[in-house]
């Protein structure tokens, strides 16, 4: 049972409605996570803006979704795992690639380096070493991409914690957690 109301975009304030209408237009529905976050227009604006900004970044949607499923599984967030698995498939990743990313793995060395780094950031609460950053650079990531990987991790921590703390009902096809709670 969710711990906050799920805001209905047809029965809310103008500021919430505007954002929820944008989200609905992007997804063809209004996912429960955004409906829960809409309890705070400021938080919703922050979250939606972050998704938009990172969507226009240098990493590409596919890698962003692979990072998201790795982080979601590590944190035990069934909601984000389900949502980002669907979004990863829409971004061109195969079911096998998304399952591997969930485990923090990839057959592609560059993707593997990004996933390894992202999961280390989560596990070590950001306390990574010079060697960890150099490993990303060695895999072909420049400074802009390094910072974007960190931004993807931070955004996914935010969404994972929202869904876990507020017990948001999953409204995407379920995916079995492997590592998390």
Secondary structure by P-SEA (a helix, b strand, c coil): cccccccccccccaaaaaaaaaaaaacccccaaaaaacccaaaaaaaaaaaaaaaaccccaaaaaaaaaaaaaaaccaaaaaaaaaaaaaacccaaaaaaaaacccccaaaaaaaaaaaaaaaacccccaaaaaaaaaacccaaaaaaaaaaaaaaaaaaaaaaaacccccccbbbbcccc
